[in-house]
């Protein structure tokens, strides 16, 4: 359309040139008319696309990888099962603890075609001219990151990811997510919302591999119960045993409060270590998941009643605190309105200078803006209290997926656990005890029920207690011998 209009006016201009002397005088007017037509056409096309995007219709030519155009309705996407299977595998690999780089390597080794090559075979895609057909299985980390971040796989339509600043430029710029228009449930989902949200949560934490070879799956889930900071994983390999150099001794694999760790590097003291070994953490979490799942499946009604009672009590306390803060913020906001009004009157009457008025008014307005934001957040939290019954059913569905709880796997950990709070260890009767709070997805904190121990279990506990006491005594005598030896060498 654009070239035809321009050619039409150029033809008129040539005709004038051949018949009318001094036709160069018309050139500026013709250029203005051409520019106006282009601008108006661009505006109308943009308005149509804006309308389609806001209505939840697809405005891109090619569907995202995993979907294809419905032959019966070009405005609708349907699932491409071959590509959708790859998308589901990518999300599952992420839940299993793999990062984008590892996922790209797994798919490359499995010789799975990249999205660009897969679409190019069908004559689709936006990068066919730049596609390297000699490397059909060369997955990149950027492609994996893009797939893991697309809301379209939940069945939504996302519009206005890119924009053109002017119709004169073909260069598109990315828009910020708040500017996107997301219309929900416009096509069949490839992954469910719970899986997509879990992947977004996992992607927020960087999991780095070390010389041991694998990333610790607890990273990003363990928090200090006192300062609230994430706990940092410390790992090192064990040293070769003197008795058998081919074998390695027990290394270190534990978590320490990040606040304390950073302060120690600066030779200052903040918070405390809260150290806990990964093996102990793994045993505690596995026991909690196993107890919660078995309790839920064995008696659904009793489990539902228990979670409802605990959640209602927690929500009641949270709501009470929110309402109190909301009342205080609204009262202060009203006071600031009066103070600002008084400032205007005082400045108008000459009681305070313009400089003083400007300083105080800016201070009050900044405080009022913060209060208004806090009020909006509190009101949204009061309205947004989750539906406990629906969450209990979601947990029941999750618990029924697993039948083997003998080993804590990474997918099980990521799907069940929301966060873990670790308290500082204490000594009770010479024994080191440490409280660990495990918060599960959908149901919150779950405390292990107290159980009566059998005679054999009590005997084993007593045996372990004596073993630890003997070990502490041996360590104490060893330290005393070393100290005495050091003092003797100093005197000599």
Secondary structure, 3 states (H helix, E strand, C coil): CHHHHHHHHHHHHHHHHHHCCCHHHHHHHHHHHHHHHHHHHHHHHHHHHHHHHHCCCCCCCCCCCCEEEECCEEEEEEECHHHHHHHHHHHHHHHCCCCHHHHHHHHHHCCCCCHHHHHHHCCCCCCCCCCCCCCCCCCCHHHHHHHHCCHHHHCCEEECCEEECCCCCCCEEECCHHHCEEECCCCCCCCCHHHHHHHHHHHCCCCCCCCCCCCCCCCCCEEECCCCCEEEEEEECCCECCCCCCCECCCEEEEEEHHHHHHHHCCCCCCCCCCEEHHHHHHHHHHHHHHHHHHHHHCHHHHHHHHHHHHHHHHHHHHHHHHHHHHHHHHHHHHHHHHHHHHHHHHHCCCCCHHHHHHHHHHHHHHHHHHHHHHHHHHHHHHCCCCHHHHHHHHHHHHHHCCCCCCCCHHHHHHHEEEEEECCCEEECCEEECCEEEEECCCEECCCCCCCCCHHHHHHHHHHHHHHHHHHHHHHHHHHHHHHHHHHHHHC
